[in-house]
Amino acid sequence: MPASPRTARAINDRLALRLLQEHGPLTAGQLKQLTGLSRPTVADLVERLAVADLIEVVGESGEQRRGPNARLYGIVAGRAHLAALDVRTEGVTVVVADLLGVVLAEASVPIGDGTGTGPAVEQAVTLVERTAKEAGVDRLHTVGIGAPGLIHPATGELRDSSGLPEWHRRLVAALQERLPARVIVENETNLAALAERRDGAVRDRDTFVLLWLGHGTGAAVMLDGALRRGASGGTGEIGFLPVPGTGGLPSATDCAGGFHALAGAAAVVRLAERYGVTAPGGEPGAHAAGLVRAGIDGGAELFLDALAERLAIGVSSVVAVLDPGCVVLGGEVGQAGGEELAGRVAERLAGMSPLPTEVRVGELGGAAVLRGALLMARDAVQRAVFAAAAQLG
């Protein structure tokens, strides 16, 4: 059955908006060429989208043509605004952006271990409100949050996780109460994988595993372009993976006997001390990254070999189960290790697994979580705002 005129118009409008998202501002002639629609049809959809305040004239084309320059149409960036948060155990970073994801303001606040739940939540919510005000934004459409821990696959809520501060879970409810905005939450490692696929090291791959190496350890699994979260949201909790060399086994409430005990920041610090590698202190993830950089700069071959051996143990288990073909070393430590560490891991992995696996370095490092949260929120806002196109005409 052919589509009704109304449905056909909605499909055409969505197509035009998607092209403007992907290519940036376009002329009516370029839209005609990319969509394959007739000139009158393109003229109609441009008028509809302009009346709906979804697109606007943003300039003129420099094409070589007779007559006046063609108008360039772009998405109305100020139609809606979003905030993205990277929630860590030691603080919060927030960015406020427009509908296209262009960052308008950014800020962060440290939250110490001794800070109570109420004050910690208030600091974080106030930071969001203040940053939005500094960006000139009166109302946020969506807030995207990247946080450690398990995200319930059905409800999208941050679940209880051992070792994480209570204010993490309370923050989501507080933002929903204080802001007239939709609040969405995703695991930080999953968001890092999203960012690396869109803007980083794996733009050319639909299937890969990202190994997060920072304050803690985690993994994100991307298969055929889709994040896999598991039945309980626990896919990628690699810190609990039983591995040799830890002197024990993990428990349901403590990953001290698991892979975390080999590759978490505290473990990297202890390993560096064993080999005499030093670096300035600081937040655990940053300190561990500094030690890895110092090891590379100082030619600490034994330290780097030992760290690569540890990482290969965890990676080989993931490869044996998933056969992703590519593993990305992400987070602050993964980025600090660069090709030097990735090459060593790949060499040891090749000796442990018969499955060919490329080991890449994450390009975004610790910034990947915030970038992923922004991309998640931007996609959600655009879906909601552009749904108005289906109601046109």
N, C-alpha and C positions, 0 to 999 in steps of 0.2 A: 504494500500500500504506500503510495507516495506521501511525503510529508505535507502537512497543511501549510498554507502560506505563513501562518504565524510561527509554526515550528521551524520552517525553512529560514525565516528571518532570524530566529533565535540562534540557530546553528551558525549562520553566516556571521552574526555579531560576535559569537564566542570565538570563531575562527579568527576574525580580525583582531580581537583583543589579545588572543594568544600570540599572534604574529607581532603585535606591537610590544608585548612582553619580551619576546625573544630577540627582536631586531632593533628595538628602539623606535624613534619617530620615523614614520613613513608617509609618502605622498599617496593621494588617491590612486595615482597611476601604478605605484609600487604595490599597493594593496590589490589592485586588479590583477597584476602580474602574478603575485604570490598566491592569491586565492583561486584564480581562474574564473572569477565572476565577471559578469558584464559591467560595463561602465555605469549604466543607470542603477544597477543593483548596489554597486559600491558607493555611489553617490547617496543612495537611500540609507544605507547602513551608517555611513559617516554622519549624516544628519541625525539619525536616531541616537547614536552614541553621544553626539555632541549635546543634544537636547537633554539626555539623561545625565549629563555632566560626568561622563566616563572618559571622554577624550576632548582634547582642545588643540587649537593651533599653537605650535611651539616654535615656529620659524618658517623659513622658506628653503626650498631645495635649490642646490647650486647646479642642477642638471643643465646641460647645454641644450636648449630648446628655444623655439620661437615663442614670442609672447612673454607675459609676465612669469616669474618663477612660481612653481607649484607650492602650495601650502604643505607644510609638514605637520602631521597629526601625531600627537603623543598622548599617553594615558595621563589623566589628571592626578598627579602625584599627591596632592593635598586632599584628595577625596576622603582618605582615611589614614590613620596613623597607628603604629604598633610599638610595643616595647619588647625587648628580648633580654633575658636575665641568665647569667652564668652563676649558679649558686654553688659555692664551695663551702667546706667546713670552716674556713677561715674568713669568709666574707662573700660579698656579692658585687658583681659588675653588671651594669645595665646600659643598654643603648636604646634610644628612641629614633624611629625611622618613619619615612613616609610610605605610601602605598607601593612604591617601586623598590623599597628596601634601602634607600639612600639614608645614611645615618645623619641625624640632625643634632644629636647631643649624646655624650657618653660620660659616665661617672662610675665610681666604685666606692665601697665603704668596707673597712676591715671589721670583723666581728670576732672578738677574742673568745678563747675557750671559757672564760669565767662569766661571760655575758648571759644573763637569764633569758629564758624563752621569750617572755613578753618584750623586754627591751630589744632583743635581737630582731624580732619580727617588726617592731616599730621602726627600727633603723632602716631595714630593708624596704619597707613600704614607703617610708618618707623619701628614701633615695629615688624610688620610681616616680613619685609625685613631683619631686623637685626637678628631676631631669626632664620630665615632660614639660614642666613650666619653662625651663631654660630653653627648650626647643620651640617654644611658642605653641605648644599643643594643648588645647583645652580638654580634649576627650580622646582616650585611647580605645581603639576598636578591639584589639587583641593583645594579650600578653603571653609570650612564649617563654617557658622556663626550662633550662637544662640543669638537672640536678643528679647527684649520685643516688644510687638505690634502685629499687624495683618499682616499675610503673605497672599498675594493674592493666592488663590488656583489654579488659571490657569497659572499665570506667575511666581509664586514663589518670587515675589518682596515684599519688606517690604513696607507696606502702611503707609500713614499718620495716626498717632495716637496722640491723645491729651496727653499733659504732657511729651512727649518724646523729647529729643533734636534733632535738625535738622541734626546734624552730623551723627546720626545713619543711616539715609537714604542715605546721601551723601557718607558714607563709602563704601557701596556696589559698587557704580559706580566708586569710586576712586580705589578700589582694582582691578576691572575689567580693568581699564585703565592702571594701573601700572604693573600688573602681567600678564604673559602669562599663566593664570590658569582659570579654571572654578570656578565660585563663586556661592555657593548655600546657601540659608538662610532658617531658620526654627524658629518658635516661641520657646522661651527659655523653656517654660513649657512642650511643646511637646517633646523637646529633653531630658528634665529631665525624662519624662516618658519612653522614649526609653532606656535611660541608666539604669533606675531602673528595667526595664524588662529584659535587657540583663545581667546586672552585679549586680543588687541590690535586693530590697525587694520583687519583684514580678516576679522572674524568673519562677515561677510555674503557672502563670496565663496569659490567653489571653485577659481577660476582666477585666478592673479596671478603676478607676478614680484617678488621682494624683492631690491632692490639694497643690498648691505651696504657701508657707507661708514665705515671706521674706520682702524685701522692699515694695513690693506690693503683690497682691493676683492673682492667676490664677488657671486654672484647665486644665488638659489634659485628653482626653477621648480615651481610648483604648478599642475597641470592636472587639472581635474575631481576635485579633492579629493585627488590623489595626488602625492607628490613624485617628480619625474623626475630620475634620477641619471645616465642615459646608459650606454653599453656598458662604459665603463671607470671610471665613477664621477666623470667630469669635467664633467658638466653644470653650468654656472654659473661656470666658471673665466674670468670676464669680464676679469680682469686681463691675460690674454693676447690680448684682442681687438685686432686691428690697427685703429688709428684715426689720423686726421690730427692733426698738431700735436705729435707726440712726437719728430720728427727722426729716426725710424728705425722698425724693425720688431721685434716680439718674436721670441725664439728658443724652442726647445724647453726650454731650461733657464733662461731669463731673460725676465721680463715687462716689462723696463725700457722697451721700445719699444711696449708695449701700453697699454690703457686705464688700467692701474695708474699709468702715468707721468703721467696727467692728473688722476686722482681719488684716489690713495692719500694717506695722511696727509702724507708728505713733500712731495708735489706741492701739496697745499693750503697747507702752511706756506710754500713758496716763492712761491706765488701771492699769499698775504697780504702777504708782505714786499714784493712788487712794488707793491702798492697802499697800503703804509704801515700795514697793520692789525697790531696787536700784542696779545699776551695772554700770561699766565704760561706757562712751559714745563711739561714733565711727560712722561708716557708719550705716544708719538706720536699715537695715536688721540684721547686726551683733549686734547692740545695743539691738534690740528687742530679739534676741536669747539669749544674755547675761542675760537679765532680766528674761527670762523663766528659764534658768539654775539656776539663783540666787533664783528664787521662789521655785524651786524643792529642792535645797540645804538647803534653809532656812525654808522649811516646810510651805510656804505661801499657805495654802490650799484654802483660799477664793479667792485669785488671780487666782490660777489654775482652780478652779471650774468655775469662771466667764469666763475665757478664753475658757474653754472647752464648756461652754454653747453657747458662740458666734460661735465657730467653728461648733458645732452640728447644728446650725440653717442653715448655708450654706450647710453643707453636706447633711442634710435631704432633702433639695430641689433638690439637684442633684440625690440623691437616688430615690426620688419619680418619677423622669422623666426617669432615665436610668436603675435603678436596677442593678448596676454593681457587686454587691456581695462583692466588696473590694474597700476600699478607702485608699490611701496612703497619709500620711501627709509628704510632702516634703519641700525642702528649708531649710534655716538656722533655722527658728523657729520650723519647724516640727521635724528636727533632734534634736534640743536642748530639745524639750519637751519629746522626747523618749517615752518609754512605759508608763511612768507616765501620760503624757498628752493624749496619744492615748487611754489608758484605760478609762480615764474620758470621752473623746469624744464618745467612743463606748457605754458606759453606758447610756449617755444622748440620743444618737441616738436610742438606743433600746427602749427608752421610747417615742420617737417621730415618729418612723416609724415601720410599720409591716413587712418590708422587711429585712430579715437577711443580715447584712453587717459587714464584718470584717474590722477593722481599723488597719492599719499597719503603722510602722514608716519607712520613707525613709532611706535607708542605706548610700546614697551618699551625702545628704545635699546639700549645695551650689555648690559642685563640680559636681553635676549631669549634669548641663547645658554644661559645657566644655566637659565632658565625652560623652554626647550625640552628641555634635557637631563633636567630633572625630569619633564616630561610624558612623555617617551619611556620613562624608567625606570619611572614609575608605571604606564603602560599595560602594560609588559612584566610587571611584578610582578602586576598584577591579572589578566592573562590566565593566568599560571601558577597563581596561588592559586585563582582561580575555576574553573579546570579541575577542581578537586576536586569541584565540584558535579556534574559529569557522572558521577562515580563513586558518587554517593549512591544509597541505596535500590535 
